[in-house]
Amino acid sequence: MTTTTLPATQARSRAAYRNIALWTLQGWIAMFFIAAGYAKLTEPMTNLINLMGWPAVAPENMVRGLGMVEVVLALGVLSPLISWRVGRPLLLTATAGLIVMETAMLAIHAVNHDIALAAVNAVLLAFTVPVLLGRRRA
């Protein structure tokens, strides 16, 4: 083995592991937001109020609209599966949108002292930010 092939092999190996890690995070993000959006679209408001609490002070149309936005953004996170050239800009836009939404919800939950939901949004941010940063330079 020569010293010139080892760094190239290591670089390809690191890139492959990074790609796998980013796709894993993208899958987790998409699964979470598709499930959360689907619940907001299909569950009766009484169930949503019991599960989350905040829908009690929000109009039903806003809760349903937020569910639709979550599903659309989650599908945007998976869009590179169809075409990298077309899907990458959609992925970057969707992750940026999710980061804005997660940050806003983190702030709202923190102000309302709902620590559990604030923590969930902090974890979601910890998944979404690396995807945006990692795919931005790919």
ABEGO torsion letter per residue (X at the ends): XBAAAAAAAAAAAAAAAAAAAAAAAAAAAAAAAAAAAAAAAABBAAAAAAAAGAAAABBAAAAAAAAAAAAAAAAAAAAAAABAAAAAAAAAAAAAAAAAAAAAAAAAAAAAGBAAAAAAAAAAAAAAAAAAAAAAAX
